[in-house]
Amino acid sequence: DAKTTQPTSMDCAEGRAANLPCNHSTISGNEYVYWYRQIHSQGPQYIIHGLKNNETNEMASLIITEDRKSSTLILPHATLRDTAVYYCIVRAEYGNKLVFGAGTILRVKS
Amino acid sequence: GAGVSQSPRYKVAKRGQDVALRCDPISGHVSLFWYQQALGQGPEFLTYFQNEAQLDKSGLPSDRFFAERPEGSVSTLKIQRTQQEDSAVYLCASSLSPSPGDTEAFFGQGTRLTVV
């Protein structure tokens, strides 16, 4: 699986957009970009995933660059409950595992 | 319940004791994963089942770790002769199909194992 690089931590003001970057420069054509988050003492929670096109759901938006070497997760109006570790994952083969890195600690502050 | 259920939520074991951790995936989910998460780190893959078949056990750290899913639903992760380094949160996840682009994996809350 392609490796990902994320900042260790980020702060965001409550009510503002949180933009979390991820680099995956070695991604191959059939690999998807997944985002999960983990709130303290809970299991990881799926947020969104995409292959080439930008994606949006009720939780977030995923912007993937045209060359697919990086992506940005956008939480449009961050709340205190969005404080969590955010993992960017590139997922390869059919049925293959999710490979988690260290993730980005997002702290939303009032 | 609607989600992935793991039991027990907390387990304290004496060093050398055997433990069994249970995972009830979402009904009908084909894929099941076990992960180990040490304090302050991301989850590390242990093993993967597609129905009852264990297709990948490359992450199991030693032969003291054993997982099974005999009827393709409930899974058990067994750790024999527990050591202090086994202390971690053990997470189970299930997904509807194996295709990486089709579906998300749902995680349970995990079992926190403390070996003393």
Boltz contact constraints between the chains, C-beta under 6 A:
constraints:
  - contact:
      token1: [A, 32]
      token2: [B, 100]
      max_distance: 6.0
  - contact:
      token1: [A, 32]
      token2: [B, 101]
      max_distance: 6.0
  - contact:
      token1: [A, 42]
      token2: [B, 109]
      max_distance: 6.0
  - contact:
      token1: [A, 43]
      token2: [B, 91]
      max_distance: 6.0
  - contact:
      token1: [A, 43]
      token2: [B, 107]
      max_distance: 6.0
  - contact:
      token1: [A, 43]
      token2: [B, 108]
      max_distance: 6.0
  - contact:
      token1: [A, 43]
      token2: [B, 109]
      max_distance: 6.0
  - contact:
      token1: [A, 43]
      token2: [B, 110]
      max_distance: 6.0
  - contact:
      token1: [A, 44]
      token2: [B, 107]
      max_distance: 6.0
  - contact:
      token1: [A, 46]
      token2: [B, 104]
      max_distance: 6.0
  - contact:
      token1: [A, 91]
      token2: [B, 100]
      max_distance: 6.0
  - contact:
      token1: [A, 94]
      token2: [B, 98]
      max_distance: 6.0
  - contact:
      token1: [A, 95]
      token2: [B, 50]
      max_distance: 6.0
  - contact:
      token1: [A, 95]
      token2: [B, 98]
      max_distance: 6.0
  - contact:
      token1: [A, 97]
      token2: [B, 45]
      max_distance: 6.0
  - contact:
      token1: [A, 97]
      token2: [B, 48]
      max_distance: 6.0
  - contact:
      token1: [A, 100]
      token2: [B, 42]
      max_distance: 6.0
  - contact:
      token1: [A, 100]
      token2: [B, 43]
      max_distance: 6.0
  - contact:
      token1: [A, 101]
      token2: [B, 42]
      max_distance: 6.0
  - contact:
      token1: [A, 102]
      token2: [B, 42]
      max_distance: 6.0
  - contact:
      token1: [A, 103]
      token2: [B, 42]
      max_distance: 6.0
